């Protein structure tokens, strides 16, 4: 294939990846903003919902704290802490309730020994190295014409992709647990279920988009590698 077409293909893959990533980010922000402005009928804050779900699941030892920013919510299995963002912690919205319950879903996964979460946690040290070093090795390998560097860099990139793929069932399961617990404990009205689900689906799509973008980048890297071998 002529170099012109190879470069065009690479640029096209990069453009598609950029559009997917941008679209997913804009979508989650739009959905989160929409439901952040809709109060939940029980007038519960994200903190109150999280505390109730955790306590009902014998996870009272988990400390809940506020973190800066928006959509920075997370559960840390290492020290058993749950961080809720400023837009979730004290707000009494549909979005706050859904996100808080989702993070509790991760805590419940950890307590139950959910296998995909264990695999994901085991991959964290590998990804911390691979995500930062893969592109450096690929770039150095291409500039200095060292194919082995490129190959190692691509393998490290694949490790990051595997981590992202494993993350998908973890996130979907946490969202499922969130909806179940919200309904089971009467924390939301029946008419609010679909709204909460919309928030969680939008959040999950960002992870799906990340996998799609990484796959496109992998195709682009393989194309560049094959071109340089000729």
Z-matrix of the N, CA and C atoms (Angstrom, degrees):
N
C 1 1.461
C 2 1.530 1 109.48
N 3 1.336 2 118.50 1 131.69
C 4 1.462 3 121.11 2 179.86
C 5 1.522 4 111.39 3 -57.48
N 6 1.343 5 115.46 4 150.62
C 7 1.459 6 121.72 5 -178.18
C 8 1.526 7 111.48 6 -57.60
N 9 1.344 8 116.08 7 -36.70
C 10 1.469 9 120.29 8 -178.69
C 11 1.524 10 111.01 9 -58.47
N 12 1.347 11 116.02 10 -45.19
C 13 1.459 12 120.15 11 -178.14
C 14 1.527 13 111.45 12 -70.52
N 15 1.343 14 116.19 13 -34.18
C 16 1.463 15 119.39 14 177.48
C 17 1.522 16 110.63 15 -64.74
N 18 1.329 17 116.10 16 -44.23
C 19 1.464 18 119.99 17 178.60
C 20 1.526 19 111.04 18 -64.67
N 21 1.338 20 115.69 19 -38.59
C 22 1.464 21 120.31 20 178.85
C 23 1.527 22 110.72 21 -64.16
N 24 1.336 23 116.33 22 -41.56
C 25 1.466 24 120.73 23 178.99
C 26 1.518 25 110.82 24 -63.78
N 27 1.331 26 115.65 25 -41.80
C 28 1.466 27 120.66 26 179.34
C 29 1.525 28 111.18 27 -62.98
N 30 1.315 29 116.10 28 -43.57
C 31 1.465 30 120.56 29 179.57
C 32 1.527 31 111.15 30 -66.86
N 33 1.342 32 116.45 31 -36.49
C 34 1.461 33 120.71 32 179.36
C 35 1.526 34 110.65 33 -64.89
N 36 1.342 35 116.35 34 -44.05
C 37 1.461 36 120.68 35 178.36
C 38 1.527 37 110.73 36 -62.17
N 39 1.334 38 115.41 37 -40.05
C 40 1.464 39 120.28 38 179.21
C 41 1.535 40 110.51 39 -64.61
N 42 1.324 41 116.25 40 -41.32
C 43 1.464 42 121.35 41 -179.85
C 44 1.523 43 111.28 42 -65.96
N 45 1.332 44 116.18 43 -43.79
C 46 1.466 45 120.23 44 178.96
C 47 1.525 46 110.18 45 -61.43
N 48 1.331 47 115.74 46 -43.58
C 49 1.462 48 120.44 47 178.85
C 50 1.516 49 111.89 48 -60.94
N 51 1.328 50 115.96 49 -41.99
C 52 1.468 51 120.94 50 179.49
C 53 1.525 52 110.81 51 -63.10
N 54 1.335 53 116.31 52 -42.78
C 55 1.470 54 120.90 53 -179.14
C 56 1.529 55 110.68 54 -64.87
N 57 1.339 56 116.30 55 -43.79
C 58 1.470 57 120.42 56 179.51
C 59 1.527 58 110.73 57 -61.13
N 60 1.325 59 115.66 58 -46.79
C 61 1.464 60 120.94 59 -179.14
C 62 1.528 61 111.40 60 -62.54
N 63 1.323 62 115.79 61 -46.51
C 64 1.466 63 120.56 62 -179.28
C 65 1.523 64 111.29 63 -63.92
N 66 1.335 65 116.06 64 -43.62
C 67 1.466 66 120.64 65 -178.47
C 68 1.528 67 111.22 66 -62.21
N 69 1.334 68 116.80 67 -42.03
C 70 1.467 69 120.03 68 -179.11
C 71 1.522 70 111.39 69 -66.23
N 72 1.336 71 116.55 70 -38.73
C 73 1.465 72 120.46 71 179.36
C 74 1.529 73 111.47 72 -68.15
N 75 1.325 74 115.97 73 -42.18
C 76 1.464 75 119.98 74 178.61
C 77 1.526 76 111.09 75 -65.08
N 78 1.334 77 115.65 76 -37.23
C 79 1.465 78 120.35 77 -178.43
C 80 1.526 79 111.68 78 -66.98
N 81 1.339 80 117.12 79 -48.18
C 82 1.464 81 119.59 80 -179.19
C 83 1.526 82 110.56 81 -63.92
N 84 1.329 83 116.75 82 -38.46
C 85 1.467 84 119.43 83 179.36
C 86 1.529 85 111.37 84 -65.55
N 87 1.335 86 115.72 85 -39.33
C 88 1.467 87 120.11 86 179.68
C 89 1.528 88 111.33 87 -67.27
N 90 1.336 89 115.81 88 -45.04
C 91 1.469 90 120.21 89 -179.71
C 92 1.526 91 110.63 90 -66.35
N 93 1.333 92 116.12 91 -43.58
C 94 1.464 93 119.96 92 -179.66
C 95 1.531 94 110.88 93 -63.34
N 96 1.320 95 115.90 94 -41.70
C 97 1.473 96 120.06 95 178.93
C 98 1.530 97 110.40 96 -63.29
N 99 1.317 98 115.67 97 -43.17
C 100 1.470 99 120.47 98 -179.22
C 101 1.524 100 111.27 99 -58.34
N 102 1.339 101 115.89 100 -50.31
C 103 1.460 102 119.24 101 -175.24
C 104 1.528 103 113.38 102 -85.23
N 105 1.329 104 116.57 103 -8.19
C 106 1.466 105 119.71 104 171.93
C 107 1.519 106 110.52 105 -74.39
N 108 1.325 107 114.88 106 -19.59
C 109 1.464 108 120.74 107 -179.35
C 110 1.525 109 112.23 108 -96.32
N 111 1.349 110 115.48 109 2.95
C 112 1.467 111 120.62 110 178.78
C 113 1.525 112 108.66 111 -111.49
N 114 1.314 113 116.54 112 115.46
C 115 1.461 114 120.25 113 179.99
C 116 1.520 115 111.78 114 -73.02
N 117 1.343 116 116.65 115 148.85
C 118 1.462 117 119.34 116 175.66
C 119 1.530 118 109.31 117 -85.94
N 120 1.303 119 116.47 118 149.23
C 121 1.469 120 121.77 119 -171.20
C 122 1.528 121 113.53 120 -67.06
N 123 1.333 122 117.07 121 -23.61
C 124 1.462 123 120.00 122 178.50
C 125 1.525 124 112.16 123 -88.00
N 126 1.336 125 115.64 124 -1.91
C 127 1.467 126 122.01 125 178.12
C 128 1.535 127 112.33 126 55.02
N 129 1.334 128 115.76 127 43.23
C 130 1.464 129 121.44 128 -179.87
C 131 1.522 130 110.44 129 -100.51
N 132 1.311 131 116.21 130 141.95
C 133 1.469 132 120.59 131 176.19
C 134 1.523 133 109.57 132 -86.01
N 135 1.323 134 115.81 133 166.85
C 136 1.453 135 119.85 134 176.79
C 137 1.518 136 111.45 135 -58.68
N 138 1.330 137 116.45 136 -40.75
C 139 1.464 138 121.48 137 178.56
C 140 1.523 139 111.20 138 -61.27
N 141 1.321 140 116.96 139 -45.92
C 142 1.468 141 120.84 140 -178.01
C 143 1.523 142 111.43 141 -64.23
N 144 1.315 143 116.57 142 -40.64
C 145 1.466 144 120.70 143 179.01
C 146 1.523 145 110.67 144 -65.31
N 147 1.324 146 116.07 145 -45.80
C 148 1.464 147 120.35 146 179.97
C 149 1.525 148 111.10 147 -61.05
N 150 1.322 149 116.21 148 -44.82
C 151 1.465 150 120.34 149 -178.58
C 152 1.526 151 111.38 150 -62.83
N 153 1.324 152 116.58 151 -41.59
C 154 1.463 153 120.32 152 -178.92
C 155 1.525 154 111.34 153 -66.53
N 156 1.326 155 116.51 154 -43.90
C 157 1.468 156 119.49 155 -179.67
C 158 1.523 157 110.54 156 -64.67
N 159 1.314 158 117.07 157 -45.21
C 160 1.465 159 120.81 158 -179.40
C 161 1.526 160 111.08 159 -62.69
N 162 1.315 161 116.65 160 -45.09
C 163 1.468 162 120.43 161 -178.88
C 164 1.526 163 111.46 162 -64.18
N 165 1.326 164 116.31 163 -38.22
C 166 1.474 165 120.24 164 179.96
C 167 1.521 166 111.68 165 -69.14
N 168 1.328 167 116.89 166 -17.63
C 169 1.467 168 121.33 167 179.76
C 170 1.526 169 112.05 168 -109.00
N 171 1.335 170 115.73 169 23.53
C 172 1.473 171 122.41 170 178.12
C 173 1.523 172 112.40 171 57.08
N 174 1.321 173 115.63 172 39.26
C 175 1.463 174 121.19 173 179.03
C 176 1.530 175 109.95 174 -120.48
N 177 1.315 176 114.99 175 38.75
C 178 1.456 177 120.57 176 -178.28
C 179 1.513 178 114.23 177 -65.88
N 180 1.353 179 116.15 178 -18.14
C 181 1.470 180 119.40 179 -179.23
C 182 1.524 181 113.03 180 -76.80
N 183 1.330 182 116.95 181 -12.25
C 184 1.467 183 120.37 182 -179.32
C 185 1.526 184 110.15 183 -74.63
N 186 1.312 185 115.02 184 124.36
C 187 1.464 186 121.18 185 -179.52
C 188 1.532 187 110.08 186 -85.63
N 189 1.320 188 116.35 187 133.62
C 190 1.465 189 121.70 188 178.16
C 191 1.525 190 108.35 189 -108.44
N 192 1.314 191 116.21 190 130.31
C 193 1.464 192 119.48 191 179.86
C 194 1.526 193 110.32 192 -138.62
N 195 1.314 194 115.29 193 163.22
C 196 1.468 195 120.57 194 -179.35
C 197 1.520 196 110.43 195 -92.88
N 198 1.338 197 115.46 196 137.81
C 199 1.464 198 121.04 197 176.92
C 200 1.528 199 108.82 198 -119.95
N 201 1.299 200 115.41 199 153.81
C 202 1.464 201 120.00 200 -178.36
C 203 1.525 202 111.59 201 -72.68
N 204 1.320 203 114.51 202 157.57
C 205 1.459 204 120.16 203 173.71
C 206 1.518 205 113.23 204 93.92
N 207 1.331 206 113.91 205 -176.21
C 208 1.458 207 122.24 206 178.43
C 209 1.520 208 109.12 207 -119.55
N 210 1.321 209 116.35 208 139.08
C 211 1.469 210 122.63 209 -178.43
C 212 1.531 211 111.48 210 59.15
N 213 1.318 212 116.36 211 35.02
C 214 1.470 213 122.03 212 176.98
C 215 1.528 214 110.64 213 -105.65
N 216 1.308 215 116.34 214 16.26
C 217 1.459 216 122.29 215 -177.96
C 218 1.531 217 110.82 216 -66.44
N 219 1.331 218 116.61 217 143.31
C 220 1.460 219 119.71 218 -178.61
C 221 1.526 220 111.25 219 -164.01
N 222 1.335 221 114.57 220 157.61
C 223 1.460 222 121.01 221 171.28
C 224 1.516 223 107.57 222 -115.30
N 225 1.328 224 116.57 223 131.23
C 226 1.462 225 121.87 224 -179.85
C 227 1.526 226 108.90 225 -106.26
N 228 1.346 227 117.76 226 106.61
C 229 1.466 228 120.31 227 -178.26
C 230 1.527 229 113.25 228 -70.61
N 231 1.328 230 116.85 229 -19.39
C 232 1.465 231 120.26 230 -178.26
C 233 1.525 232 111.78 231 -66.62
N 234 1.335 233 116.24 232 -48.44
C 235 1.469 234 119.43 233 -179.27
C 236 1.531 235 113.11 234 -113.01
N 237 1.325 236 115.25 235 10.69
C 238 1.466 237 121.80 236 178.20
C 239 1.534 238 112.15 237 51.40
N 240 1.301 239 114.58 238 58.59
C 241 1.462 240 120.69 239 175.18
C 242 1.521 241 109.33 240 -126.08
N 243 1.314 242 115.56 241 152.12
C 244 1.462 243 120.96 242 -179.27
C 245 1.525 244 108.36 243 -125.25
N 246 1.322 245 115.45 244 117.39
C 247 1.460 246 120.60 245 -179.62
C 248 1.517 247 111.51 246 -99.95
N 249 1.312 248 116.21 247 128.02
C 250 1.463 249 121.55 248 177.15
C 251 1.521 250 109.15 249 -114.72
N 252 1.314 251 116.08 250 134.34
C 253 1.464 252 121.22 251 -177.58
C 254 1.525 253 111.47 252 -70.05
N 255 1.313 254 114.54 253 167.54
C 256 1.473 255 120.89 254 -179.49
C 257 1.524 256 111.93 255 -59.14
N 258 1.325 257 116.28 256 -30.24
C 259 1.466 258 120.81 257 -178.03
C 260 1.527 259 112.50 258 -86.03
N 261 1.326 260 116.81 259 4.07
C 262 1.465 261 121.51 260 179.87
C 263 1.530 262 111.70 261 -125.18
N 264 1.307 263 116.59 262 -45.25
C 265 1.469 264 123.41 263 -172.27
C 266 1.537 265 113.56 264 -48.69
N 267 1.306 266 117.26 265 -56.91
C 268 1.464 267 119.80 266 -174.53
C 269 1.509 268 115.20 267 -106.26
N 270 1.334 269 116.68 268 -4.03
C 271 1.467 270 119.72 269 -177.35
C 272 1.525 271 111.59 270 -81.37
N 273 1.331 272 115.33 271 149.63
C 274 1.465 273 121.44 272 -177.20
C 275 1.532 274 110.06 273 -112.30
N 276 1.311 275 114.88 274 50.15
C 277 1.463 276 121.20 275 -176.38
C 278 1.522 277 111.37 276 -108.74
N 279 1.324 278 114.83 277 168.54
C 280 1.464 279 120.88 278 174.87
C 281 1.528 280 110.06 279 -61.03
N 282 1.321 281 116.23 280 -44.10
C 283 1.464 282 120.83 281 -179.04
C 284 1.523 283 111.22 282 -61.43
N 285 1.328 284 117.08 283 -43.40
C 286 1.464 285 121.31 284 -178.99
C 287 1.524 286 111.15 285 -62.48
N 288 1.315 287 116.05 286 -43.70
C 289 1.463 288 121.56 287 179.74
C 290 1.530 289 110.82 288 -62.90
N 291 1.333 290 116.70 289 -45.61
C 292 1.463 291 121.34 290 -177.93
C 293 1.523 292 111.77 291 -63.99
N 294 1.323 293 116.86 292 -47.04
C 295 1.464 294 121.15 293 -178.06
C 296 1.525 295 111.01 294 -66.62
N 297 1.328 296 117.29 295 -42.63
C 298 1.466 297 120.88 296 179.11
C 299 1.527 298 110.69 297 -61.05
N 300 1.326 299 116.13 298 -42.70
C 301 1.465 300 120.56 299 179.33
C 302 1.523 301 110.96 300 -65.94
N 303 1.320 302 116.60 301 -36.82
C 304 1.466 303 121.21 302 178.07
C 305 1.526 304 110.94 303 -60.69
N 306 1.327 305 116.83 304 -45.40
C 307 1.463 306 120.01 305 179.53
C 308 1.524 307 111.07 306 -65.11
N 309 1.315 308 116.37 307 -34.73
C 310 1.465 309 119.97 308 174.42
C 311 1.529 310 110.36 309 -64.28
N 312 1.332 311 115.51 310 -32.64
C 313 1.462 312 120.12 311 175.98
C 314 1.512 313 111.49 312 -58.22
N 315 1.328 314 116.59 313 -38.87
C 316 1.467 315 120.33 314 177.22
C 317 1.524 316 111.09 315 -66.58
N 318 1.328 317 116.48 316 -39.46
C 319 1.467 318 120.45 317 178.89
C 320 1.529 319 110.51 318 -63.56
N 321 1.322 320 116.22 319 -39.93
C 322 1.466 321 120.82 320 178.28
C 323 1.525 322 110.11 321 -67.28
N 324 1.334 323 117.04 322 -39.90
C 325 1.467 324 120.87 323 175.42
C 326 1.524 325 110.51 324 -56.07
N 327 1.307 326 115.53 325 -46.03
C 328 1.465 327 121.31 326 -179.10
C 329 1.527 328 110.71 327 -61.70
N 330 1.316 329 115.89 328 -44.77
C 331 1.465 330 121.12 329 -179.38
C 332 1.530 331 111.48 330 -64.74
N 333 1.331 332 116.39 331 -37.67
C 334 1.465 333 121.72 332 -177.33
C 335 1.529 334 112.76 333 -83.26
N 336 1.327 335 117.42 334 -6.62
C 337 1.462 336 120.27 335 -178.83
C 338 1.515 337 112.85 336 71.88
N 339 1.311 338 116.71 337 38.12
C 340 1.466 339 122.43 338 -179.32
C 341 1.533 340 109.86 339 -58.32
N 342 1.324 341 117.02 340 119.36
C 343 1.467 342 122.81 341 -170.78
C 344 1.530 343 113.67 342 -58.34
N 345 1.342 344 119.70 343 -49.25
C 346 1.473 345 118.48 344 179.20
C 347 1.528 346 113.34 345 -57.21
N 348 1.340 347 117.27 346 -33.79
C 349 1.466 348 120.13 347 177.42
C 350 1.522 349 110.34 348 -67.99
N 351 1.337 350 117.06 349 -38.62
C 352 1.466 351 120.78 350 177.45
C 353 1.525 352 110.61 351 -62.57
N 354 1.335 353 115.87 352 -43.05
C 355 1.470 354 120.40 353 179.11
C 356 1.521 355 109.74 354 -63.66
N 357 1.323 356 116.05 355 -44.51
C 358 1.469 357 120.76 356 179.68
C 359 1.522 358 110.69 357 -60.68
N 360 1.316 359 117.15 358 -44.68
C 361 1.465 360 121.19 359 -179.64
C 362 1.523 361 111.33 360 -63.80
N 363 1.339 362 116.38 361 -36.96
C 364 1.463 363 120.73 362 179.36
C 365 1.524 364 111.54 363 -67.51
N 366 1.332 365 116.42 364 -28.03
C 367 1.464 366 120.97 365 -178.66
C 368 1.526 367 113.22 366 -83.28
N 369 1.326 368 117.04 367 -14.12
C 370 1.470 369 120.66 368 -176.33
C 371 1.528 370 113.14 369 -54.83
N 372 1.357 371 119.97 370 -49.52
C 373 1.472 372 119.45 371 179.89
C 374 1.528 373 112.91 372 -59.41
N 375 1.339 374 116.01 373 -37.59
C 376 1.468 375 120.57 374 179.49
C 377 1.521 376 110.27 375 -65.79
N 378 1.320 377 115.95 376 -44.70
C 379 1.464 378 121.07 377 -177.52
C 380 1.522 379 111.49 378 -68.02
N 381 1.314 380 117.24 379 -32.94
C 382 1.466 381 120.28 380 178.07
C 383 1.524 382 110.86 381 -60.30
N 384 1.326 383 115.82 382 -32.19
C 385 1.469 384 120.80 383 177.54
C 386 1.526 385 110.67 384 -84.77
N 387 1.334 386 116.08 385 -48.52
C 388 1.468 387 120.51 386 -173.74
C 389 1.521 388 113.27 387 -65.58
N 390 1.334 389 117.20 388 -39.48
C 391 1.462 390 119.71 389 -176.33
C 392 1.522 391 112.45 390 -66.38
N 393 1.322 392 116.76 391 -30.32
C 394 1.465 393 120.05 392 -177.83
C 395 1.524 394 113.29 393 -91.24
N 396 1.337 395 116.10 394 -26.26
C 397 1.471 396 118.93 395 -174.06
C 398 1.527 397 114.64 396 -101.99
N 399 1.334 398 117.94 397 -20.05
C 400 1.468 399 119.91 398 -174.12
C 401 1.524 400 112.48 399 -59.86
N 402 1.340 401 116.59 400 -47.85
C 403 1.464 402 119.78 401 -177.21
C 404 1.526 403 111.95 402 -68.13
N 405 1.332 404 116.85 403 -33.89
C 406 1.470 405 119.88 404 177.84
C 407 1.525 406 110.47 405 -63.18
N 408 1.334 407 115.88 406 -45.69
C 409 1.466 408 120.21 407 179.85
C 410 1.523 409 111.11 408 -63.94
N 411 1.324 410 116.14 409 -42.21
C 412 1.468 411 120.14 410 179.72
C 413 1.524 412 110.46 411 -63.16
N 414 1.319 413 116.39 412 -45.15
C 415 1.466 414 121.12 413 -178.86
C 416 1.525 415 111.22 414 -64.34
N 417 1.331 416 116.33 415 -46.67
C 418 1.473 417 120.32 416 179.11
C 419 1.521 418 110.32 417 -62.73
N 420 1.340 419 115.83 418 -42.48
C 421 1.460 420 120.43 419 -179.86
C 422 1.513 421 112.88 420 -61.59
N 423 1.341 422 116.41 421 -39.03
C 424 1.465 423 120.13 422 -179.82
C 425 1.525 424 111.44 423 -73.82
N 426 1.334 425 117.00 424 -40.72
C 427 1.464 426 120.48 425 -179.11
C 428 1.524 427 111.37 426 -67.19
N 429 1.345 428 115.46 427 -41.76
C 430 1.464 429 120.34 428 -175.58
C 431 1.528 430 112.85 429 -96.51
N 432 1.340 431 115.95 430 5.22
C 433 1.472 432 121.96 431 179.79
C 434 1.529 433 111.87 432 55.05
N 435 1.339 434 115.04 433 52.65
C 436 1.468 435 121.27 434 176.63
C 437 1.532 436 107.40 435 -116.90
N 438 1.340 437 117.17 436 92.79
C 439 1.464 438 121.43 437 -175.37
C 440 1.527 439 114.24 438 -54.94
N 441 1.343 440 117.06 439 -35.74
C 442 1.466 441 119.56 440 -177.80
C 443 1.528 442 111.59 441 -63.96
N 444 1.322 443 116.68 442 -36.09
C 445 1.461 444 120.44 443 177.17
C 446 1.528 445 109.94 444 -62.77
N 447 1.338 446 114.93 445 -42.23
C 448 1.468 447 120.09 446 179.38
C 449 1.525 448 110.06 447 -63.23
N 450 1.333 449 116.42 448 -44.54
C 451 1.464 450 121.03 449 -179.27
C 452 1.527 451 111.73 450 -62.35
N 453 1.328 452 116.29 451 -44.12
C 454 1.466 453 120.43 452 178.99
C 455 1.527 454 109.98 453 -64.35
N 456 1.328 455 115.77 454 -41.55
C 457 1.462 456 120.29 455 178.49
C 458 1.515 457 111.88 456 -61.17
N 459 1.330 458 116.51 457 -41.32
C 460 1.465 459 120.74 458 179.19
C 461 1.530 460 110.58 459 -66.45
N 462 1.331 461 117.11 460 -40.07
C 463 1.464 462 120.76 461 177.60
C 464 1.531 463 111.01 462 -62.01
N 465 1.318 464 116.21 463 -41.19
C 466 1.466 465 120.15 464 177.26
C 467 1.527 466 110.83 465 -65.51
N 468 1.328 467 115.58 466 -36.38
C 469 1.465 468 120.00 467 177.51
C 470 1.530 469 110.06 468 -65.31
N 471 1.330 470 116.62 469 -38.97
C 472 1.465 471 121.37 470 177.84
C 473 1.532 472 110.39 471 -61.99
N 474 1.336 473 116.29 472 -36.95
C 475 1.471 474 120.26 473 177.87
C 476 1.527 475 110.65 474 -60.45
N 477 1.317 476 115.57 475 -39.94
C 478 1.467 477 120.20 476 177.37
C 479 1.524 478 110.84 477 -66.05
N 480 1.323 479 116.21 478 -39.33
C 481 1.464 480 120.94 479 178.29
C 482 1.527 481 110.78 480 -64.11
N 483 1.328 482 116.63 481 -42.11
C 484 1.470 483 120.93 482 177.81
C 485 1.528 484 110.07 483 -59.57
N 486 1.320 485 116.02 484 -42.45
C 487 1.468 486 121.37 485 177.88
C 488 1.533 487 110.50 486 -59.34
N 489 1.316 488 116.36 487 -43.47
C 490 1.466 489 120.51 488 179.83
C 491 1.529 490 111.32 489 -65.31
N 492 1.325 491 116.58 490 -37.59
C 493 1.464 492 120.70 491 179.50
C 494 1.525 493 110.53 492 -67.55
N 495 1.338 494 116.34 493 -42.92
C 496 1.467 495 120.96 494 178.53
C 497 1.530 496 110.85 495 -63.66
N 498 1.321 497 115.90 496 -30.16
C 499 1.467 498 120.79 497 -179.79
C 500 1.533 499 112.06 498 -65.20
N 501 1.327 500 117.42 499 -29.55
C 502 1.469 501 120.95 500 -175.93
C 503 1.531 502 113.28 501 -57.18
N 504 1.354 503 119.29 502 -55.02
C 505 1.471 504 117.78 503 179.44
C 506 1.523 505 112.93 504 -63.14
N 507 1.332 506 116.83 505 -30.34
C 508 1.466 507 120.82 506 177.90
C 509 1.530 508 110.06 507 -62.59
N 510 1.324 509 116.26 508 -45.78
C 511 1.462 510 120.90 509 -178.59
C 512 1.528 511 112.20 510 -70.45
N 513 1.325 512 116.87 511 -43.05
C 514 1.464 513 119.85 512 -179.86
C 515 1.528 514 111.01 513 -64.72
N 516 1.326 515 116.24 514 -40.14
C 517 1.463 516 120.12 515 179.78
C 518 1.532 517 111.02 516 -66.78
N 519 1.339 518 116.93 517 -40.13
C 520 1.467 519 120.52 518 178.66
C 521 1.528 520 110.61 519 -62.37
N 522 1.325 521 116.34 520 -38.48
C 523 1.470 522 120.35 521 178.19
C 524 1.527 523 111.16 522 -67.20
N 525 1.334 524 115.73 523 -39.82
C 526 1.466 525 119.94 524 177.67
C 527 1.526 526 110.60 525 -62.72
N 528 1.328 527 115.67 526 -45.90
C 529 1.470 528 119.92 527 178.46
C 530 1.530 529 110.52 528 -60.93
N 531 1.326 530 116.07 529 -37.97
C 532 1.468 531 120.82 530 -179.02
C 533 1.526 532 111.23 531 -60.18
N 534 1.325 533 116.31 532 -49.43
C 535 1.467 534 120.58 533 -179.22
C 536 1.529 535 110.71 534 -63.09
N 537 1.330 536 116.03 535 -42.94
C 538 1.472 537 120.64 536 -179.92
C 539 1.525 538 110.97 537 -59.66
N 540 1.335 539 116.43 538 -47.08
C 541 1.470 540 120.40 539 -178.06
C 542 1.528 541 111.65 540 -68.81
N 543 1.303 542 117.01 541 -39.16
C 544 1.466 543 120.19 542 179.07
C 545 1.531 544 110.93 543 -60.70
N 546 1.332 545 115.92 544 -41.12
C 547 1.465 546 120.41 545 178.83
C 548 1.527 547 111.21 546 -73.80
N 549 1.324 548 115.61 547 -45.81
C 550 1.465 549 121.01 548 -176.02
C 551 1.527 550 112.15 549 -60.02
N 552 1.330 551 116.30 550 -39.62
C 553 1.463 552 120.71 551 -177.05
C 554 1.533 553 113.04 552 -93.12
N 555 1.322 554 116.54 553 4.88
C 556 1.457 555 120.57 554 177.68
C 557 1.517 556 113.81 555 65.23
N 558 1.331 557 116.17 556 31.10
C 559 1.463 558 120.55 557 -178.11
C 560 1.525 559 112.29 558 -82.28
N 561 1.328 560 116.04 559 -17.79
C 562 1.462 561 120.74 560 175.80
C 563 1.522 562 109.14 561 -132.91
N 564 1.309 563 115.25 562 155.78
C 565 1.452 564 121.98 563 175.88
C 566 1.526 565 108.80 564 -77.83
N 567 1.326 566 116.79 565 153.42
C 568 1.468 567 120.27 566 -179.10
C 569 1.526 568 111.98 567 -56.74
N 570 1.320 569 115.78 568 -32.90
C 571 1.459 570 119.87 569 -179.89
C 572 1.514 571 113.61 570 -74.19
N 573 1.333 572 117.10 571 -8.31
C 574 1.463 573 121.18 572 -179.61
C 575 1.527 574 113.33 573 -98.43
N 576 1.321 575 116.11 574 -5.95
C 577 1.468 576 120.58 575 -176.37
C 578 1.525 577 111.67 576 -59.61
N 579 1.320 578 116.61 577 -49.68
C 580 1.466 579 119.92 578 -178.16
C 581 1.525 580 112.27 579 -63.75
N 582 1.324 581 116.81 580 -34.07
C 583 1.465 582 120.41 581 178.37
C 584 1.527 583 110.38 582 -66.43
N 585 1.329 584 116.21 583 -44.42
C 586 1.471 585 120.40 584 177.20
C 587 1.522 586 110.44 585 -62.74
N 588 1.321 587 115.01 586 -40.81
C 589 1.462 588 119.07 587 179.83
C 590 1.527 589 110.87 588 -64.21
N 591 1.317 590 117.76 589 -36.95
C 592 1.470 591 121.64 590 178.55
C 593 1.525 592 111.32 591 -61.50
N 594 1.334 593 116.22 592 -40.99
C 595 1.467 594 120.87 593 178.28
C 596 1.524 595 110.35 594 -62.82
N 597 1.325 596 116.38 595 -45.45
C 598 1.461 597 120.87 596 -176.47
C 599 1.528 598 112.20 597 -70.86
N 600 1.322 599 116.89 598 -34.98
C 601 1.468 600 120.13 599 176.63
C 602 1.521 601 110.17 600 -65.30
N 603 1.322 602 116.44 601 -42.89
C 604 1.469 603 120.65 602 178.69
C 605 1.522 604 110.80 603 -60.31
N 606 1.335 605 116.12 604 -41.24
C 607 1.464 606 120.25 605 178.76
C 608 1.524 607 110.85 606 -66.08
N 609 1.333 608 116.50 607 -41.41
C 610 1.464 609 120.67 608 -179.54
C 611 1.522 610 111.65 609 -64.66
N 612 1.318 611 116.81 610 -33.15
C 613 1.464 612 120.47 611 -179.16
C 614 1.526 613 112.26 612 -63.79
N 615 1.340 614 117.24 613 -25.05
C 616 1.472 615 118.85 614 177.33
C 617 1.523 616 110.34 615 -66.41
N 618 1.337 617 116.78 616 -33.33
C 619 1.467 618 120.56 617 178.10
C 620 1.527 619 110.66 618 -74.13
N 621 1.323 620 115.93 619 -37.86
C 622 1.469 621 120.00 620 175.91
C 623 1.524 622 109.79 621 -63.08
N 624 1.319 623 116.12 622 -42.38
C 625 1.467 624 121.02 623 178.84
C 626 1.519 625 110.98 624 -62.58
N 627 1.332 626 116.73 625 -39.71
C 628 1.464 627 120.54 626 179.71
C 629 1.524 628 111.23 627 -62.06
N 630 1.335 629 116.48 628 -40.02
C 631 1.467 630 120.66 629 177.33
C 632 1.524 631 110.33 630 -65.27
N 633 1.322 632 116.84 631 -44.83
C 634 1.468 633 121.21 632 179.78
C 635 1.523 634 111.25 633 -60.46
N 636 1.328 635 116.59 634 -43.93
C 637 1.468 636 121.13 635 179.76
C 638 1.522 637 110.46 636 -64.26
N 639 1.322 638 117.32 637 -41.90
C 640 1.466 639 120.65 638 179.69
C 641 1.526 640 111.26 639 -65.10
N 642 1.317 641 116.78 640 -37.63
C 643 1.468 642 120.19 641 177.53
C 644 1.527 643 110.83 642 -64.88
N 645 1.316 644 116.11 643 -40.60
C 646 1.465 645 120.11 644 177.35
C 647 1.528 646 110.55 645 -64.65
N 648 1.330 647 116.67 646 -40.45
C 649 1.465 648 120.48 647 177.70
C 650 1.522 649 111.39 648 -64.68
N 651 1.339 650 115.86 649 -37.01
C 652 1.465 651 119.55 650 177.95
C 653 1.523 652 110.62 651 -64.12
N 654 1.328 653 116.77 652 -43.66
C 655 1.466 654 120.36 653 177.10
C 656 1.525 655 110.73 654 -60.40
N 657 1.322 656 115.47 655 -40.56
C 658 1.469 657 120.26 656 179.94
C 659 1.533 658 110.67 657 -65.48
N 660 1.321 659 116.88 658 -41.83
C 661 1.468 660 121.08 659 179.75
C 662 1.525 661 111.39 660 -65.79
N 663 1.330 662 115.99 661 -41.27
C 664 1.466 663 119.53 662 178.67
C 665 1.524 664 110.71 663 -64.79
N 666 1.334 665 115.78 664 -37.36
C 667 1.460 666 119.73 665 177.32
C 668 1.513 667 111.87 666 -64.92
N 669 1.329 668 117.34 667 -42.60
C 670 1.469 669 121.42 668 178.46
C 671 1.520 670 110.96 669 -66.36
N 672 1.318 671 116.01 670 -38.19
C 673 1.471 672 120.10 671 179.35
C 674 1.522 673 110.73 672 -64.22
N 675 1.329 674 116.55 673 -46.28
C 676 1.464 675 120.16 674 179.85
C 677 1.525 676 111.48 675 -64.51
N 678 1.325 677 116.41 676 -35.06
C 679 1.467 678 120.38 677 178.27
C 680 1.525 679 110.75 678 -64.60
N 681 1.337 680 116.24 679 -42.99
C 682 1.462 681 120.12 680 -177.25
C 683 1.518 682 112.68 681 -70.64
N 684 1.347 683 116.82 682 -20.22
C 685 1.464 684 119.90 683 179.60
C 686 1.521 685 111.42 684 -77.28
N 687 1.328 686 116.25 685 -17.09
C 688 1.471 687 119.45 686 -176.84
C 689 1.522 688 111.65 687 -85.24
